[in-house]
Structures are given as C-alpha cells and as structure tokens.
Amino acid sequence: MRRNPNDINAEISEVSLELEALALTEEAGLDELKKLQARASELEGELDSALQLESIKKEILAKREAEAQAASQPSVSAEAVQPSVEEEPKMKIPAVAAGQRSKVFASSEDAYVSGQYLRAIAGNQEAKRFMNDLSIGTDNRGGFTTPAPLSNALINLQEEYGIARQKCRRIVMSQNTWDVPKLTGHVSINYTNEAAAIGSSDLTFAQVQLVAKKMTALTKISRELDEDSIIPMLDTVVQSIAYALAIEEDTNLFIGKSGGLELEGIENNDSVNDVNVANLGALALTDFTACAAGVDTHVVGARNEWYINPSLFNGAVRDLLNAAGGNNITNIEAGQRPLLLGYPVNFVHTLPAVAGSGNCLAVFGDLNLGCYFGERRGTEFRTLTELYANTDQIGVQCTQRVSLSIANPEVLSKITLT
C-alpha cells in the first residue's frame, strides 16, 4: 500500500534524529550506522516517487475539469475571439495648408496645429473642435494646453537669434528667487613631511541670486485669419516675437536694462576687466591682445570667445587685420573667417555699431562661466479678443519668466571707449 508524502516525511525525520543521536554515542557501531543511513536513503527515494505520483494525478484531474467546463460553454467562432483593433485617427488638414511649407516649424502639420490653437483660444468654434479631437486640452477654463511645436519653434528661434540663450549657463529655477552656489576658493596643495599631519583646506562658496521677471510681447492679427493663411501668418508672428525676445535678452546681458533682467550688463559692470580706448580711430590690435590677456580664467576647459557687432568687425576690425600685412589677392577675395587672435567671433547686434563715449566695443571671455541664465517658466501664448475689438483684430500675447546674472565677472574682459 502506497503511503502519502506526509507520512514518509515524518518517518524520515525520526530516522534522522535516531542517526544523529547514535553518532554522538561512543558505543555506535559501523553496521548500525550504515543500516540507518540506508533506511534514510530508501525513505527519500520513496518520498520522490510519492511526490511525482501526486503531481501526475493533479495534472490529470485539472485536464479533465477543463474539458468538462469547455463542453458546457457555447461554441465561439475564431472571428469572435480576435480582438478588434481600432485604427488611430490621423490628423487631417486642408489640402491648401498641407501644400504650404513653413519656414519655422518642422512640418506643415505642426504649424497648422499651432495656428488652430490660437484660433481656438480666440473663440473659433471650428478650431475648438479640432483641438479637442487632438486631445490637446479643453476650453472649459479659458484655453487649451500650448502645443509643444509652438513653444519649441519659438525657443529654437530665440536660441538662433540671441547670444544669451546660446552661451550663458542655463539654470532651471524651481521658484521665483533662486540661489545658485558660486565657487570662490579652491583646495590648496601642501608639502607634507613624512609621518607629519596633512593640512586640510576647504572649498569656499558664495551665493548668486537669480530673480525671475516676466517678459511679455503683444501683437495683433486680423480676426479674418482663416485656415488657408494660418501657416504663413503664424511663421511671421513667431519669428517676430522670437527675434524681439532674443534681442531684449542680449541687450540685458551686454548693455544692461533699467527695470529689466540685468541692470548693469557687461558694459557697466566695474568688476569686468576694462581696456580703454580714446576713440575708434585709436583702436589697435594691441587693444585686443590686452583685452584677451585681461581675462582671469583659472578653470580648465574655458572656451573664450569674442562678442562684437558685425558692422564694427567687418569695418574697423577687418581694416586692422588687413593692414597687418601678409595678405595677397587670394586672401582678400576669399575673405576672412570670423576669428580674432585665434578665438571665434560671435556677432552681437545689441553691441554698438557706431562707437560713442562709454560704449562697449567688444567683449572677450567664456559666457558659460561668467553668466547665468535662469528659466522659471517657458513661453506661453494667449489671444485677446476684446482688446482690439474696435478694429476687429485679435491680440496675440506671449510671456516668459526668466532671469539673468553676471555671476563671475572676473572671467570676462571688454574694450570700452573713454
């Protein structure tokens, strides 16, 4: 008669205890120990057989139960078993709009969606239905979520037009006022005798405070804006807003702006090394070498560059380079790369093209080390339907919250007219 696994396990435990007790006594004989070990091995084999038998029985019973349940269920056709797959609805835009090519957006579809967004928040019912179909948001609280292509297009243009966003160190601000640590003292190196105590030194930090300010732009477009003219009109609006914001950011950085992001700018910051020139006619290449030498850059990997107005560089500065000699007709016809003393030249339209007293002619250094550009909130768009109601136009408003600080003026240098 076959025994169940529980009974076999109980006997195995008894034999094991008896074997351990016998092994501890001095009277234990070899034959007796071998007999108990053989019995333990026999019981383990019996347990394995019993477990296998139980497993086979369970499989047979489970299969028999499943067949019985299947027989009691109504037959289902193979077609009914297949899950229905709904095709994702594709965005449809008018043929005229689809055939237009945007100069700003990655595709005509992106430009069209962005244009419909502006029409929707201006109250156009057809555009509202279009935006709801795209799950961009609902208008029950006064607007839809700004489509990513619209924000991305504006940011990309700002970075293309402006120097501040390109070169300054970007800081994401989690609140309106944000303190950024600034390293002011490095670790010192000591020469220590054998078995003597090693002197320690501490890194020292200061705080640079970024305060977010709202920058706004407002323009107006015709209320009769229809689907056929969305893409070219939106290209024009976004380009104009991006250019205006970029120029204003660069003005704050290089010149300063009362009530703006940066009061002094590099031009009026007394901590920036300053090379003075009496007038534009007195400007010489030695002034540029003195400006480059005035940068106090201890950081390994600093990428110093020049920042000059394009008209000034292509005029007075190129004249100095041409007058230096060594040019031939091939050099003159081919032109010159925008380099000065081996460093890249960036064209900044907010720096003066016509020199005047106190004007900053050129800036040299690494803006990524010297200046922080804080971003509290990205760009947001809104349409104003009542502001220009008397002229039957729609206001398009764009806002952003950013900050700017010249955190490390010692890594910058400039040339200024006295």
Disulfide bonds with the S-S distance in Angstrom:
none
